[in-house]
Amino acid sequence: MHHYKYKKIEYHIDNPNFLTTHLTIDSSTKTYLTTVIENAKDTANYHGGYTFEIENKTVDTLYDTFTVICEEIFGELYISEYNRRTCWANVYNCDSYRSNLHHHLRTSTINSVFYLKIPTDDSPNASGLRTVYNNTNYIFVPEELDLVIMPSWMPHEPLPHNSKENRIAINMELRCDKQIDDIYSISKIYDNCKFII
């Protein structure tokens, strides 16, 4: 299994189930993925939602990286035979933004967002990700090549930005045979990640 290099995984002290890291991807791969996704966005099948499936083998390494990181944190994942290694692109600019607060309980155990392209926008929380934990809103403003990991029960939604450039995120899911709390546990996070304030 080939995967990208990544920094130490961090958890956020007020929202410890929300994990972040930063991947190392060469510029040619980043440019290629960006081009593939932007070329597909107007003709892709959105299946009634805000994302479309990326049918390209280049994302396999990204999915492998997501899996390796989860194994490093949580140990054996007990991946379900029904798990799909699908990567979904979410693409929008200031004119095409659509979203809603949602979770992934019906389709996964662990889900992830990889930020391939973040447009320049100095307004507060632009291109951010809002999550809800213990009835409190938390906003994460990513940098390009950041990877976010969270349990599938965590409500979240991407936030708008004011640029004509596209924000591109790639969403991934892992479906496991065991219950979420048996795999995605706070004790494993505390043991295997570092915290940031």
C-alpha positions as CSV (number, residue, x, y, z in Angstrom):
1,M,0.0,0.0,0.0
2,H,1.5,3.3,-1.1
3,H,0.7,6.5,0.8
4,Y,1.7,10.1,1.1
5,K,3.8,11.4,3.9
6,Y,1.9,13.2,6.6
7,K,2.6,15.2,9.8
8,K,1.8,14.1,13.3
9,I,-2.0,13.8,13.7
10,E,-3.5,16.5,16.0
11,Y,-6.7,16.6,18.0
12,H,-8.4,19.8,19.1
13,I,-8.6,20.2,22.8
14,D,-12.2,21.5,22.8
15,N,-13.3,19.0,20.1
16,P,-11.1,15.9,20.6
17,N,-12.9,13.7,18.0
18,F,-11.9,16.2,15.3
19,L,-8.4,15.2,13.9
20,T,-6.2,17.1,11.5
21,T,-2.9,16.5,9.7
22,H,-1.1,17.9,6.6
23,L,-0.1,15.7,3.6
24,T,3.0,16.1,1.4
25,I,2.0,15.8,-2.2
26,D,4.2,16.9,-5.1
27,S,3.0,19.8,-7.1
28,S,2.5,17.9,-10.4
29,T,0.1,15.4,-8.6
30,K,-1.8,18.3,-7.0
31,T,-2.1,20.1,-10.4
32,Y,-3.2,16.9,-12.1
33,L,-5.9,16.2,-9.5
34,T,-7.1,19.8,-9.6
35,T,-7.4,19.7,-13.4
36,V,-9.2,16.3,-13.4
37,I,-11.8,17.5,-10.9
38,E,-12.4,21.0,-12.3
39,N,-12.8,19.4,-15.8
40,A,-15.4,17.0,-14.4
41,K,-17.5,19.3,-12.2
42,D,-19.9,20.6,-14.8
43,T,-20.8,17.2,-16.3
44,A,-20.5,14.8,-13.3
45,N,-23.3,12.9,-11.7
46,Y,-24.0,14.5,-8.4
47,H,-26.5,11.8,-7.4
48,G,-28.8,14.5,-6.0
49,G,-26.2,15.9,-3.6
50,Y,-23.3,18.4,-3.6
51,T,-20.5,16.0,-4.4
52,F,-19.5,13.8,-7.3
53,E,-17.5,10.6,-7.5
54,I,-13.9,10.9,-8.8
55,E,-13.3,8.0,-11.1
56,N,-9.5,8.3,-11.3
57,K,-6.8,5.9,-10.0
58,T,-4.7,8.9,-8.8
59,V,-7.0,9.2,-5.7
60,D,-6.2,5.6,-4.7
61,T,-3.1,6.8,-3.0
62,L,-5.1,9.5,-1.1
63,Y,-7.5,6.9,0.1
64,D,-4.7,4.6,1.2
65,T,-3.2,7.5,3.1
66,F,-6.5,8.0,4.9
67,T,-6.6,4.3,5.8
68,V,-3.0,4.2,7.0
69,I,-3.5,7.2,9.3
70,C,-6.7,5.7,10.8
71,E,-4.8,2.4,11.4
72,E,-2.0,4.4,13.1
73,I,-4.5,6.0,15.5
74,F,-7.2,3.4,16.0
75,G,-5.4,0.1,15.3
76,E,-7.2,-2.7,13.5
77,L,-10.2,-1.1,11.6
78,Y,-12.2,-4.2,10.9
79,I,-13.1,-2.8,7.5
80,S,-16.5,-4.0,6.2
81,E,-16.9,-6.1,3.0
82,Y,-19.3,-3.3,2.1
83,N,-16.7,-0.6,2.4
84,R,-16.4,1.5,-0.8
85,R,-13.1,3.1,-1.6
86,T,-14.9,5.9,-3.3
87,C,-13.6,9.5,-3.2
88,W,-16.1,12.3,-3.7
89,A,-15.3,15.8,-4.9
90,N,-16.9,18.9,-3.4
91,V,-16.3,22.0,-5.7
92,Y,-17.7,25.5,-5.3
93,N,-16.9,29.1,-5.7
94,C,-18.8,32.2,-4.4
95,D,-21.5,31.7,-7.1
96,S,-22.0,28.0,-6.8
97,Y,-22.0,27.4,-3.0
98,R,-24.6,25.0,-1.7
99,S,-24.5,22.9,1.5
100,N,-26.3,21.8,4.6
101,L,-25.3,20.5,8.0
102,H,-25.1,16.7,7.8
103,H,-23.4,13.5,9.1
104,H,-22.4,10.2,7.6
105,L,-23.9,7.7,10.0
106,R,-25.8,5.8,7.3
107,T,-22.8,5.2,5.1
108,S,-19.6,5.0,7.2
109,T,-17.9,4.7,10.5
110,I,-15.1,7.2,9.9
111,N,-15.1,10.0,7.4
112,S,-12.5,12.4,6.1
113,V,-12.1,15.6,4.1
114,F,-8.9,16.4,2.1
115,Y,-8.4,20.0,1.0
116,L,-6.9,20.1,-2.4
117,K,-7.5,23.7,-3.3
118,I,-8.3,26.7,-1.1
119,P,-9.0,30.0,-2.8
120,T,-7.5,33.2,-1.4
121,D,-10.1,35.0,0.7
122,D,-9.4,37.0,3.9
123,S,-12.9,37.1,5.2
124,P,-13.5,35.3,8.5
125,N,-14.0,31.5,8.3
126,A,-13.8,31.5,4.5
127,S,-13.7,27.9,3.0
128,G,-13.9,26.6,6.6
129,L,-15.6,23.5,8.0
130,R,-18.2,23.9,10.7
131,T,-18.6,21.0,13.1
132,V,-21.0,20.5,16.0
133,Y,-19.8,18.8,19.2
134,N,-21.6,18.9,22.5
135,N,-24.1,21.4,21.1
136,T,-21.2,23.8,20.3
137,N,-20.1,25.0,16.9
138,Y,-16.5,24.7,16.0
139,I,-14.9,26.2,12.9
140,F,-11.8,24.8,11.2
141,V,-10.2,26.9,8.5
142,P,-8.0,24.6,6.5
143,E,-4.9,25.2,4.5
144,E,-4.3,23.4,1.2
145,L,-3.3,19.7,1.6
146,D,-4.8,19.5,5.1
147,L,-6.7,16.3,5.9
148,V,-9.5,16.2,8.5
149,I,-10.7,13.0,10.1
150,M,-13.9,12.7,12.2
151,P,-16.4,10.1,13.4
152,S,-19.4,9.6,11.1
153,W,-21.8,10.9,13.7
154,M,-20.3,14.4,13.8
155,P,-22.5,17.0,12.1
156,H,-20.5,19.2,9.7
157,E,-20.8,21.5,6.7
158,P,-18.4,23.4,4.5
159,L,-18.7,27.2,4.7
160,P,-18.8,29.7,1.8
161,H,-16.1,32.0,0.5
162,N,-16.1,35.2,-1.6
163,S,-13.7,34.1,-4.4
164,K,-14.5,33.2,-8.1
165,E,-11.9,30.5,-7.7
166,N,-13.0,27.0,-6.8
167,R,-12.6,25.5,-3.4
168,I,-11.9,21.7,-3.9
169,A,-12.3,19.2,-1.2
170,I,-12.2,15.4,-1.5
171,N,-14.4,13.4,0.8
172,M,-13.7,9.8,1.9
173,E,-15.4,7.2,4.1
174,L,-14.4,4.0,5.9
175,R,-17.1,1.5,6.8
176,C,-16.2,-0.8,9.6
177,D,-17.8,-3.9,11.1
178,K,-17.4,-2.9,14.7
179,Q,-19.4,-0.1,16.4
180,I,-18.0,3.4,16.1
181,D,-17.1,3.8,19.8
182,D,-15.2,0.5,19.7
183,I,-12.9,1.9,17.0
184,Y,-13.0,5.7,17.2
185,S,-12.2,6.1,20.9
186,I,-11.0,9.1,22.8
187,S,-8.4,7.0,24.6
188,K,-6.8,6.0,21.3
189,I,-6.7,9.6,20.2
190,Y,-5.1,10.7,23.4
191,D,-2.5,7.9,23.1
192,N,-1.6,8.4,19.4
193,C,-2.2,12.0,18.6
194,K,-1.0,15.4,19.9
195,F,-3.3,18.1,21.0
196,I,-3.5,21.7,19.8
197,I,-5.4,24.5,21.5
